[in-house]
Amino acid sequence: MKPLRCVAIVGVGLIGGSIGLALRRRKLAARVVGAGSRPATLAAALHTGAITEIAADVASAVADAELVIVCAPVDHIVEQVRAIARACPAGTLITDAGSTKQQIVDELERYATSDATWPAEVAFVGSHPLAGNEKKGPQHASATLFEQRTVVVTPTSKSKPTNVSRLHEFWSALGAKVLEMSAAEHDRAVALTSHLPHLAAAAIAGTTPEQFLNLTAGGWLDTTRIAAGDPSLWRQIMLANRGNLLPALDALLTQLAAWRQALDTQDGVELERLLTEAKRIRDSAGS
């Protein structure tokens, strides 16, 4: 990727901070401008080297930006992108890092085509980097966070191929593997691969009596690690993808019913079949 003159990151927590660190380590941007609502977070991002400067507000952050990445909670992304678009120079590409996509993409496409305040020369294409962990804040950011990790890009039929290519090139330059799919397909998939696992991890943690925590070991800790994520953030994600998460939860309940039936009837053959099938699928995913 040809180095960019200026990239703006709105929200410089774990994901935004890691984007900034990767851009700077790979010398892909002369300026990385940070913006957000928390001065302490911005100061930490500047201290860690994730950004080169702090903007006084979002409008000044994006005033010279060729690329803007919005790393905000999913229920704030639409309003933030709308405000950002009005302040961007012609040719700016805006993307996000939201864990759900369809509502965001649909609303922003509607605004871009019907809102007179949306500049015709500014475009939005959705992204979702499948990276991160239960920690938050730029102090936990890493320049290698996206290496060999999948980033989903969710263009629509109205997205210009040149903008989609720019986004592919950007994420690839950070070391990611880029996968393109529709926003609806993305949300159906991550309900099963991301949002349901978080729900299950939280349910297991919530089922464990505190007096037994001294007996937990690797299995419990590994299984419940993601339950330590930000509850407010995950509340928003689960509600935003409720339409896909509910069928995924139903599928899990059906699977659990099969396990319960096998245990109740002492059906060792069925238990081993369930365990073998689970192992096969898990082994297929790799490390």
VMD Tcl script that draws the C-alpha trace (Angstrom):
set ca {
  {0.00 0.00 0.00}
  {1.25 3.48 -0.83}
  {1.79 5.36 2.45}
  {-1.05 7.70 3.34}
  {-0.61 11.34 4.21}
  {-3.12 11.31 7.07}
  {-5.26 8.66 8.79}
  {-7.78 9.53 11.50}
  {-8.82 7.03 14.16}
  {-11.96 7.84 16.11}
  {-11.78 5.78 19.28}
  {-8.24 4.70 20.15}
  {-8.88 1.78 22.48}
  {-7.58 -1.74 21.88}
  {-8.60 -1.96 18.21}
  {-8.04 1.68 17.27}
  {-4.76 1.77 19.15}
  {-3.58 -1.42 17.44}
  {-4.44 0.05 14.03}
  {-2.38 3.12 14.86}
  {0.58 1.09 16.11}
  {0.50 -1.10 12.99}
  {0.33 1.92 10.69}
  {3.28 3.54 12.41}
  {5.43 0.40 12.67}
  {4.89 -0.33 8.98}
  {5.36 3.34 8.02}
  {2.00 3.43 6.25}
  {0.89 6.89 7.39}
  {2.79 10.13 7.93}
  {0.17 11.35 10.43}
  {-2.14 9.27 12.61}
  {-4.62 11.58 14.28}
  {-6.62 10.38 17.26}
  {-10.03 11.61 18.37}
  {-12.47 10.50 21.03}
  {-14.47 11.45 24.07}
  {-11.99 10.33 26.75}
  {-8.92 12.56 27.21}
  {-7.14 9.93 29.33}
  {-7.50 7.33 26.57}
  {-6.21 9.75 23.94}
  {-3.26 10.66 26.17}
  {-2.46 6.97 26.67}
  {-2.64 6.37 22.91}
  {-0.23 9.23 22.30}
  {2.10 7.95 25.01}
  {2.18 4.42 23.55}
  {2.82 5.76 20.04}
  {-0.49 4.63 18.58}
  {-1.16 8.15 17.28}
  {1.06 11.07 16.34}
  {-1.31 13.75 17.57}
  {-4.58 14.37 19.40}
  {-7.29 16.37 17.67}
  {-9.35 18.91 19.58}
  {-12.52 17.40 18.09}
  {-13.64 14.92 15.48}
  {-14.06 17.54 12.75}
  {-10.44 18.70 13.06}
  {-9.27 15.07 13.27}
  {-10.70 14.22 9.85}
  {-10.09 17.56 8.14}
  {-7.06 16.24 6.20}
  {-7.72 12.50 6.42}
  {-7.59 10.22 3.42}
  {-8.90 7.35 5.55}
  {-11.00 7.42 8.74}
  {-11.54 4.36 10.95}
  {-14.37 4.61 13.49}
  {-13.71 2.28 16.42}
  {-16.79 3.04 18.51}
  {-19.48 0.95 20.22}
  {-21.91 -0.39 17.62}
  {-24.81 1.78 18.77}
  {-22.73 4.97 18.24}
  {-21.18 4.21 14.84}
  {-23.97 5.49 12.58}
  {-24.28 8.89 14.26}
  {-20.51 9.28 14.40}
  {-19.99 8.42 10.74}
  {-22.74 10.86 9.70}
  {-21.06 13.67 11.63}
  {-17.62 12.72 10.34}
  {-18.70 12.60 6.70}
  {-19.72 16.26 6.77}
  {-16.24 17.29 7.92}
  {-14.17 15.12 5.56}
  {-12.40 16.42 2.47}
  {-13.37 15.09 -0.95}
  {-12.11 11.57 -1.58}
  {-12.05 10.44 2.04}
  {-12.94 6.81 2.70}
  {-14.59 6.02 6.05}
  {-14.78 2.55 7.57}
  {-15.54 1.13 11.00}
  {-14.60 -1.80 13.21}
  {-18.04 -2.76 14.46}
  {-18.87 -6.35 15.43}
  {-22.27 -6.13 13.74}
  {-22.74 -4.80 10.26}
  {-26.21 -4.94 8.67}
  {-27.93 -2.18 10.62}
  {-24.86 0.07 10.36}
  {-24.36 -0.50 6.63}
  {-28.07 -0.18 5.77}
  {-28.56 3.05 7.71}
  {-25.41 4.69 6.40}
  {-26.22 3.73 2.82}
  {-29.67 5.28 3.23}
  {-28.17 8.48 4.62}
  {-25.52 8.65 1.90}
  {-28.17 8.50 -0.80}
  {-30.87 10.69 0.78}
  {-29.19 13.11 3.19}
  {-28.26 16.38 1.50}
  {-25.55 17.00 4.09}
  {-23.60 13.86 3.07}
  {-20.84 14.91 0.62}
  {-20.99 13.03 -2.66}
  {-17.19 12.61 -2.68}
  {-17.04 10.87 0.72}
  {-17.72 7.13 1.00}
  {-18.35 4.56 3.73}
  {-17.57 0.83 3.46}
  {-17.99 -1.37 6.53}
  {-15.26 -3.49 8.13}
  {-14.99 -5.93 11.03}
  {-11.54 -7.05 12.17}
  {-11.90 -10.44 13.87}
  {-9.19 -9.64 16.36}
  {-8.90 -8.45 19.91}
  {-9.44 -9.93 23.33}
  {-11.24 -9.28 26.60}
  {-8.97 -6.34 27.45}
  {-9.60 -2.74 26.52}
  {-7.62 0.46 26.18}
  {-4.58 1.52 24.12}
  {-2.23 0.22 26.81}
  {-3.16 -3.28 25.61}
  {-2.86 -2.44 21.89}
  {-0.43 -4.34 19.67}
  {1.09 -3.55 16.30}
  {0.76 -7.25 15.38}
  {-2.88 -7.68 16.42}
  {-4.15 -8.07 12.84}
  {-1.40 -10.26 11.46}
  {-2.90 -13.41 9.93}
  {-6.30 -12.47 11.38}
  {-9.42 -12.19 9.25}
  {-10.98 -8.82 8.52}
  {-14.42 -8.89 6.92}
  {-15.27 -6.09 4.49}
  {-18.98 -5.57 3.77}
  {-19.58 -3.49 0.63}
  {-22.99 -3.08 -0.95}
  {-24.08 -2.93 -4.59}
  {-23.65 0.85 -4.39}
  {-20.05 0.72 -3.13}
  {-17.50 1.86 -5.68}
  {-15.03 -0.94 -6.55}
  {-12.14 1.50 -6.11}
  {-13.16 2.16 -2.49}
  {-13.56 -1.55 -1.76}
  {-10.10 -2.15 -3.24}
  {-8.65 0.63 -1.08}
  {-10.05 -1.03 2.02}
  {-8.75 -4.47 0.98}
  {-5.33 -2.93 0.45}
  {-5.40 -1.14 3.81}
  {-6.24 -4.18 5.94}
  {-3.87 -6.40 3.95}
  {-1.08 -3.89 4.58}
  {-1.65 -4.39 8.34}
  {-1.06 -8.12 7.86}
  {-4.70 -9.24 7.82}
  {-6.49 -11.73 5.62}
  {-9.40 -9.89 4.00}
  {-12.73 -11.61 3.39}
  {-15.57 -9.89 1.54}
  {-19.24 -10.71 2.24}
  {-22.58 -9.02 2.59}
  {-23.47 -7.38 5.89}
  {-26.39 -9.80 6.36}
  {-24.19 -12.86 5.76}
  {-21.58 -11.46 8.14}
  {-24.10 -10.98 10.95}
  {-25.51 -14.50 10.55}
  {-22.01 -15.98 10.70}
  {-20.65 -14.02 13.68}
  {-23.79 -14.78 15.69}
  {-22.51 -18.38 15.74}
  {-18.75 -17.82 15.75}
  {-18.43 -14.82 18.08}
  {-21.60 -13.68 19.82}
  {-22.89 -17.11 20.86}
  {-19.48 -18.14 22.30}
  {-19.45 -14.97 24.39}
  {-22.96 -15.69 25.63}
  {-22.01 -19.28 26.47}
  {-18.82 -18.21 28.25}
  {-20.77 -15.69 30.30}
  {-23.42 -18.30 31.13}
  {-20.79 -20.79 32.34}
  {-19.10 -18.11 34.45}
  {-22.46 -17.05 35.85}
  {-23.34 -20.65 36.72}
  {-20.19 -21.18 38.79}
  {-20.61 -20.56 42.54}
  {-17.95 -18.24 43.87}
  {-17.00 -20.67 46.64}
  {-15.72 -23.07 43.96}
  {-13.51 -20.55 42.14}
  {-10.45 -21.82 43.99}
  {-11.00 -25.15 42.21}
  {-11.00 -23.70 38.70}
  {-8.11 -24.55 36.40}
  {-7.18 -24.21 32.73}
  {-10.40 -25.60 31.31}
  {-12.66 -23.18 33.17}
  {-10.31 -20.23 32.64}
  {-9.92 -20.89 28.91}
  {-13.65 -21.40 28.40}
  {-14.70 -18.28 30.29}
  {-11.87 -15.92 29.28}
  {-14.02 -13.83 26.95}
  {-16.68 -13.42 29.65}
  {-14.28 -10.85 31.15}
  {-15.07 -8.50 28.23}
  {-16.80 -5.14 28.72}
  {-20.45 -5.90 29.66}
  {-21.72 -2.60 28.23}
  {-20.06 -3.25 24.88}
  {-21.36 -6.80 24.68}
  {-24.88 -5.77 25.66}
  {-24.91 -3.51 22.61}
  {-23.51 -6.19 20.31}
  {-25.98 -8.86 21.43}
  {-28.98 -6.57 21.11}
  {-27.82 -5.27 17.72}
  {-27.56 -8.84 16.39}
  {-30.52 -10.22 18.33}
  {-32.28 -11.48 15.18}
  {-29.37 -13.80 14.39}
  {-28.30 -14.55 17.95}
  {-31.66 -15.97 19.02}
  {-31.63 -18.77 16.36}
  {-28.00 -19.47 17.24}
  {-28.98 -19.78 20.90}
  {-31.83 -22.12 19.94}
  {-29.33 -24.32 18.08}
  {-27.12 -24.41 21.18}
  {-30.08 -25.35 23.38}
  {-30.92 -28.19 20.97}
  {-27.32 -29.40 21.18}
  {-27.36 -29.18 24.99}
  {-30.61 -31.14 25.07}
  {-28.88 -33.96 23.18}
  {-26.05 -33.95 25.73}
  {-28.52 -34.00 28.58}
  {-30.46 -36.87 27.06}
  {-27.29 -38.91 26.60}
  {-26.25 -38.30 30.23}
  {-29.71 -38.97 31.60}
  {-29.96 -42.31 29.80}
  {-26.29 -43.18 30.44}
  {-25.81 -43.54 26.69}
  {-22.02 -43.77 26.46}
  {-22.09 -44.37 22.72}
  {-23.99 -41.14 22.09}
  {-21.76 -39.22 24.50}
  {-18.67 -40.36 22.66}
  {-20.28 -39.50 19.33}
  {-21.03 -35.97 20.55}
  {-17.52 -35.57 21.92}
  {-15.94 -36.94 18.74}
  {-17.94 -34.61 16.50}
  {-17.06 -31.62 18.69}
  {-13.37 -32.58 18.59}
  {-13.47 -32.98 14.80}
  {-14.91 -29.50 14.32}
  {-12.54 -27.90 16.83}
  {-9.51 -29.64 15.30}
  {-10.56 -28.38 11.86}
  {-10.34 -24.79 13.09}
  {-6.63 -25.14 13.93}
  {-4.89 -23.28 16.75}
}
mol new
graphics top color blue
foreach p $ca { graphics top sphere $p radius 0.5 }
foreach p [lrange $ca 0 end-1] q [lrange $ca 1 end] { graphics top cylinder $p $q radius 0.2 }
display resetview
